[in-house]
Amino acid sequence: MSARSLTTRLLAIGGATVLIGGLAACSSGGSADTGSGGGKVTITYLADNAEATAATAKPLIAAFEKANPDITVKFDTKPQGTDGDNLVKTRLSTGEMADVFNYNSGSLMQALNPDNTLVDLSKESWAKDVDPQFTKVVSTDNGMYGAPFGTSFGGAVLYNKKVYADLGLSVPTTWADFISNSEKIKDAGIAPIIQTYGDTWTSQLFVLGDFANITAQQKNWATQYTKHKESYADQPALAGFQHLQEGKDKDLYNEDYASATQANGLKMLADGKGAQYPMLTNAISAIQQDSPDAVNDIGAFALPAENAEDTNLTIWEPNGLYIPKTTTGDKLAAAKKFIAFANSSDGCKVQNDTGTPGGPYVISTCTLPDSVPPMIGDLQKYLDDGKASPALEFLSPIKGPNLEKICVQVGSGITNAAKGADQYDDDVVQQAQQLGIKGW
């Protein structure tokens, strides 16, 4: 899922790529009608249909329309995961994409063939204020196609600090420690590791969140992987699949893992009915919204490696805002104004007021509020200690579309770790070939 190279920051909410839902179209995307007379224009903004996303998008649109009374913005939604990816690709290919859309940075953005489908934003006034690391993950040699929206975020284990304190547990730094903690939690009658395959994308964290540990053991792994000289079938990359299988084999998952959604999982964590949830840290915004009294009870730690010295935090850049090339004329001018507003101090205030940041912004015009969840301090320590590195999608354009489905099979005991890794190695071949990468 998502796109982001940053060993100097962590990330968090706003337009981040992560929650759930089904398609609820409110308009016809790029074909939205212009207003009648007076230079008025109507554009459409497409984002995922998570409640947290709408909680920011609607006030942002209202503030923008107040500042730009001749522009109307219609809000359209899409599902997350593979269904959402397919929708974006379909709308781009048919010329029906919304005038502005919120989507992943990194490999999934590269898969949109941006040189041919997206508008170059590198000359916009705000572009100079963007962190160079983010610029890299929304650019090709021919242009910069995305503006940041929200903050960066980590792939970690969210945990209930009260449960840990009650059971006398310490934050694990090795995989063996993590399993030991989990077994003690299970003995206490609490779900040790929360899994939520009702939202299939959430199944990927054991694999994607382990990537910083791979880098710690083999710094050039991503480069070699892109050249087709490394694979998930071999160590150190195989470990993520093995950990996913071990959790199932040792009965450490919640009983309803097959049907539970991310919202269910976060509620379990907040209520102390589940103790540990491998998840993107931008999920703190949903806890803030649904269980605000529990925000201070939630901590985070990196997915542990076999050895403590290899345990690092995997981090992601935020989503981007993009404009398709089918948006032209007055609509293009209005779309650019909307993106500029989202990254202005006024737009960032809306993001701060409606979301719960989980890390720094990647544009200098946006700053975090004075108070942030305690979890941010947990993540920041990895960064300060030099124990954090980017997710694979920021170091390699190769990410197969079926990883979430493969992880569900491994985590459900349908497929073992070795077979799942082999399946994923096969899954990425077609994408690598479509991208024209040598060696595939």
C-alpha positions in Angstrom: 0.0 0.0 0.0 1.4 3.5 0.1 4.8 5.6 -1.0 7.6 7.5 1.2 12.5 8.0 1.8 12.9 9.3 5.2 15.3 8.4 7.9 14.8 11.7 9.5 11.0 11.8 10.2 7.9 9.8 10.9 4.5 10.3 9.7 0.9 10.3 10.5 -2.5 11.4 9.4 -4.4 13.7 7.3 -4.9 12.2 3.9 -2.9 9.1 4.8 -3.8 5.9 3.0 -5.4 3.8 5.3 -8.8 3.0 6.5 -11.7 1.2 4.9 -14.9 1.3 2.9 -16.9 0.9 -0.3 -17.4 3.2 -3.2 -19.9 6.0 -2.6 -19.6 8.2 -5.7 -21.0 11.7 -5.3 -20.3 13.0 -8.7 -18.9 12.0 -12.1 -15.2 12.9 -11.4 -13.4 15.0 -14.1 -16.7 15.6 -16.0 -18.2 17.8 -13.2 -20.2 20.7 -14.7 -18.9 24.2 -14.5 -21.0 26.7 -12.7 -23.3 28.8 -14.7 -21.9 32.2 -15.6 -19.9 34.7 -13.6 -16.6 32.8 -14.0 -17.8 30.1 -11.5 -16.3 26.7 -11.8 -17.0 23.3 -10.2 -14.3 20.7 -9.6 -14.3 17.3 -7.9 -12.1 16.0 -5.2 -11.6 12.2 -4.8 -10.3 10.6 -1.6 -10.9 7.4 0.4 -14.2 7.0 2.2 -12.9 6.5 5.7 -14.7 8.6 8.3 -11.4 10.3 9.3 -10.8 11.3 5.7 -14.2 12.9 5.4 -13.8 14.6 8.8 -10.9 16.5 7.3 -12.0 16.8 3.6 -15.4 18.4 4.2 -14.1 21.3 6.5 -11.1 21.8 4.1 -13.5 22.2 1.2 -15.7 24.6 3.2 -12.7 26.7 4.1 -11.5 26.7 0.5 -14.9 27.6 -0.9 -15.2 30.5 1.6 -11.8 31.8 0.4 -12.6 31.2 -3.2 -16.4 31.9 -3.6 -16.3 31.3 -7.4 -15.1 27.7 -7.0 -17.3 24.8 -5.9 -15.7 21.5 -4.8 -17.7 18.3 -4.9 -16.4 15.5 -2.7 -16.2 12.0 -4.2 -15.0 8.8 -2.4 -13.3 5.5 -3.3 -12.5 2.3 -1.4 -9.1 1.5 0.0 -6.8 -1.4 -1.0 -6.8 -3.1 -4.4 -10.4 -2.0 -5.2 -9.4 1.6 -4.8 -6.3 1.2 -6.8 -8.2 -0.3 -9.7 -10.8 2.4 -9.5 -8.1 5.1 -9.8 -6.5 3.4 -12.8 -9.8 2.8 -14.5 -10.9 6.5 -14.1 -7.5 7.7 -15.4 -7.7 5.4 -18.4 -11.2 6.4 -19.3 -10.7 10.1 -18.8 -13.2 10.2 -15.9 -10.9 11.0 -13.0 -11.8 13.7 -10.5 -10.1 17.0 -11.0 -8.0 16.5 -7.8 -7.5 13.1 -6.2 -5.8 11.9 -3.1 -3.6 8.8 -3.6 -0.5 7.0 -2.5 2.9 8.3 -3.2 5.8 6.0 -4.2 5.3 2.8 -6.1 1.6 2.9 -6.5 1.8 6.5 -7.9 4.5 5.3 -10.3 2.1 2.5 -11.5 -0.2 5.3 -12.7 2.2 6.1 -15.5 2.4 9.7 -14.2 4.3 11.2 -17.2 1.3 10.4 -19.4 -1.6 10.8 -17.0 -0.8 13.5 -14.4 -0.1 17.2 -14.4 3.4 18.4 -13.5 3.2 20.5 -10.4 6.9 21.3 -10.0 6.5 25.0 -11.0 3.8 25.7 -8.4 4.8 28.2 -5.7 4.5 25.8 -2.8 6.8 23.2 -4.4 9.9 24.8 -3.1 8.6 24.3 0.5 8.3 20.5 0.2 10.8 18.2 1.9 13.1 16.8 -0.9 12.5 13.3 0.4 8.8 13.6 -0.4 9.5 15.2 -3.7 11.4 12.1 -4.7 8.5 9.8 -4.1 6.0 11.8 -6.3 8.4 12.5 -9.1 9.9 11.0 -12.2 12.8 12.4 -14.3 10.2 14.4 -16.2 8.2 16.1 -13.4 6.8 16.4 -9.9 3.2 15.2 -9.9 2.1 15.3 -6.2 1.6 17.7 -3.4 1.8 16.3 0.2 -1.4 15.9 2.2 -1.1 15.0 5.9 2.0 13.9 7.7 4.2 10.9 7.5 3.6 7.7 9.6 5.2 4.6 10.8 4.5 0.9 10.4 4.7 -0.4 14.0 3.0 -2.3 16.7 0.4 -0.2 18.5 0.0 -1.5 22.1 -2.1 -0.8 25.1 0.2 0.6 27.8 -2.2 -0.3 30.6 -2.2 -3.9 29.6 1.5 -3.9 29.5 1.8 -2.3 32.9 -0.8 -4.6 34.5 1.1 -7.6 33.3 4.6 -6.2 34.1 5.7 -6.3 30.4 8.5 -4.3 28.7 8.6 -3.2 25.1 10.1 -6.0 23.2 13.3 -5.5 21.1 13.5 -9.0 19.7 11.0 -11.3 18.1 11.4 -13.8 20.9 10.5 -11.1 23.4 7.5 -10.2 21.4 6.2 -13.8 21.3 6.9 -14.2 25.1 4.9 -11.1 25.8 2.1 -12.3 23.6 1.9 -15.6 25.4 1.7 -13.9 28.7 -1.1 -11.7 27.4 -2.9 -14.7 26.1 -2.6 -16.4 29.5 -4.3 -13.3 31.0 -7.3 -13.8 28.8 -6.6 -10.9 26.4 -6.2 -11.1 22.7 -2.4 -10.9 22.2 -2.1 -9.8 18.6 -5.0 -8.1 16.8 -5.5 -9.0 13.1 -8.4 -7.6 11.0 -8.8 -9.4 7.7 -12.2 -7.9 7.2 -10.1 -5.1 5.8 -7.6 -7.1 3.8 -5.0 -4.4 3.4 -4.3 -4.5 7.2 -2.9 -8.0 6.8 0.3 -6.6 5.3 1.9 -5.0 8.3 4.0 -8.0 9.4 5.6 -7.9 6.0 5.7 -4.3 5.1 6.5 -3.1 8.6 9.5 -5.4 8.8 11.3 -3.8 6.0 13.5 -1.5 8.1 14.8 -4.7 9.8 15.7 -6.1 6.4 17.6 -2.9 5.6 19.4 -3.1 8.9 20.7 -6.5 7.9 21.4 -5.8 4.3 21.5 -2.1 3.3 21.4 -2.7 -0.4 18.6 -5.2 -0.4 16.1 -2.8 -2.1 18.5 -2.1 -4.9 19.2 -5.8 -5.4 15.5 -6.6 -5.2 14.8 -4.1 -8.0 17.4 -5.8 -10.1 15.7 -9.1 -9.4 18.7 -10.4 -7.4 16.9 -10.7 -4.1 13.5 -12.1 -3.2 11.1 -12.7 -0.4 11.6 -16.4 -0.6 15.0 -15.9 1.2 16.1 -14.4 4.4 16.1 -11.7 5.7 12.8 -10.9 3.8 11.2 -14.2 4.5 11.0 -13.4 8.2 7.9 -11.2 7.8 5.9 -14.0 6.3 7.2 -16.4 8.9 6.2 -14.1 11.7 2.7 -13.8 10.2 2.4 -17.6 10.2 3.8 -18.0 13.7 1.1 -15.8 15.2 -1.5 -18.1 13.7 0.3 -21.3 14.5 0.5 -20.3 18.2 -3.1 -19.1 18.3 -2.1 -15.5 19.2 -4.7 -13.7 17.1 -8.1 -12.5 18.2 -10.9 -15.1 17.5 -12.7 -12.9 15.0 -9.5 -12.1 13.0 -11.1 -13.3 9.7 -14.0 -10.8 9.8 -12.9 -8.0 12.1 -12.3 -4.6 10.5 -9.7 -2.1 11.3 -12.3 -0.1 13.2 -13.0 -3.2 15.3 -9.3 -3.8 15.9 -8.7 -0.2 17.1 -11.7 -0.5 19.4 -10.3 -3.7 20.9 -6.9 -2.0 21.4 -8.4 1.1 23.0 -10.6 -1.0 25.3 -7.8 -3.3 26.4 -9.5 -6.4 24.9 -6.6 -6.7 22.6 -3.1 -5.7 23.5 -1.0 -5.4 20.3 -1.9 -4.4 16.8 0.6 -4.3 13.9 -0.7 -1.2 12.2 0.2 2.1 10.5 0.5 4.8 13.2 -1.8 7.2 11.4 -4.6 5.0 12.9 -4.2 7.1 16.1 -6.6 9.5 14.4 -9.4 6.9 14.4 -8.7 6.2 18.1 -8.9 10.0 18.8 -12.2 10.1 17.1 -13.9 6.9 18.4 -12.1 6.4 21.8 -10.6 9.8 22.7 -10.1 8.8 26.4 -7.8 6.0 25.3 -5.3 8.1 23.2 -2.8 8.5 26.1 -3.0 4.7 26.7 -1.7 3.8 23.3 2.1 3.4 22.6 4.0 2.1 19.7 7.1 0.1 19.0 8.9 -1.2 15.9 8.1 -4.7 14.7 11.0 -6.6 16.4 13.7 -8.4 14.4 15.3 -11.6 15.5 18.2 -9.6 17.0 17.7 -6.4 18.9 20.4 -4.6 16.9 18.4 -5.1 13.8 15.1 -3.8 15.2 14.3 -0.6 13.3 11.1 1.4 12.6 9.7 1.4 9.1 8.4 4.7 8.0 6.1 6.0 5.2 5.7 9.4 3.5 2.2 10.8 3.3 -0.2 10.6 0.4 -0.2 13.0 -2.4 -2.7 15.3 -4.1 -2.7 14.9 -7.9 -4.4 16.4 -10.9 -5.1 14.3 -14.0 -4.2 15.6 -17.4 -7.9 15.5 -18.3 -8.4 18.5 -16.0 -7.8 21.6 -18.2 -8.7 25.3 -18.5 -10.6 26.9 -15.6 -10.9 23.6 -13.9 -7.1 23.1 -13.9 -6.6 26.6 -12.5 -9.2 25.9 -9.7 -7.6 22.5 -9.0 -4.2 24.0 -8.5 -5.7 26.6 -6.2 -7.3 23.8 -4.1 -4.0 22.0 -3.8 -2.2 25.2 -2.9 -4.8 25.9 -0.2 -4.5 22.4 1.3 -0.8 23.1 1.8 -1.1 26.7 3.1 -1.1 27.6 6.8 -5.0 27.9 6.6 -5.3 24.4 5.0 -2.9 22.9 7.5 -4.9 24.4 10.4 -7.9 22.5 9.1 -5.9 19.3 9.1 -4.6 19.9 12.6 -8.1 20.8 13.9 -9.8 17.8 12.3 -7.2 15.1 12.6 -4.6 13.7 15.1 -1.1 14.1 13.7 1.2 11.2 14.1 4.4 12.8 12.9 5.8 15.9 11.2 4.5 17.4 8.1 6.7 17.3 5.0 6.1 20.9 3.8 7.4 23.9 5.8 4.1 25.8 5.6 2.5 23.2 7.9 3.4 22.8 11.6 2.2 20.4 14.3 -0.1 21.7 17.1 1.4 22.1 20.5 -0.2 18.9 21.8 0.3 15.5 20.0 -0.4 12.0 21.2 2.2 10.5 23.5 2.7 7.8 20.9 4.6 10.3 18.8 7.4 10.4 21.3 7.7 6.6 21.0 8.2 6.9 17.3 10.5 9.9 17.5 12.9 8.0 19.7 13.6 5.6 16.9 14.3 8.5 14.6 16.5 10.3 17.1 18.5 7.1 17.7 19.0 6.5 14.0 16.9 3.4 14.2 14.4 4.2 11.4 14.4 3.8 7.6 12.0 4.0 4.7 9.4 1.4 3.6 10.4 -0.6 0.5 8.0 1.3 -1.7 10.2 4.4 -1.4 13.3 2.6 -2.4 11.9 0.4 -5.2 9.0 0.8 -7.6 8.1 -2.9 -7.3 5.1 -3.8 -5.2 2.8 -6.6 -6.3 -1.0 -5.9 -6.2 -1.9 -9.1 -4.4 0.2 -8.9 -1.3 -2.8 -8.3 1.0 -4.6 -11.3 -0.3 -1.5 -13.5 0.1 -0.9 -12.2 3.7 -4.5 -13.1 4.6 -3.9 -16.6 3.4 -0.7 -17.0 5.4 -2.2 -15.3 8.5 -5.3 -17.6 8.2 -3.2 -20.8 8.0 -4.4 -21.5 4.4 -0.9 -21.0 3.0 2.4 -21.4 4.8 5.1 -18.7 4.9 7.4 -20.2 2.3 4.6 -20.7 -0.2 3.2 -17.2 0.5 6.6 -15.7 -0.1 7.0 -17.6 -3.4 3.5 -16.4 -4.4 4.5 -12.8 -3.7 7.7 -13.1 -5.7 5.6 -14.3 -8.6 3.1 -11.5 -8.0 5.6 -8.7 -8.6 7.0 -10.1 -11.9 4.2 -8.7 -14.1 4.4 -5.2 -12.5 8.2 -5.1 -12.9 7.8 -6.1 -16.5 5.1 -3.5 -17.1 7.4 -0.9 -15.6 10.2 -2.0 -18.0 12.7 -2.7 -15.2 15.8 -4.5 -16.4 16.4 -8.0 -15.1 12.7 -9.1 -15.0 
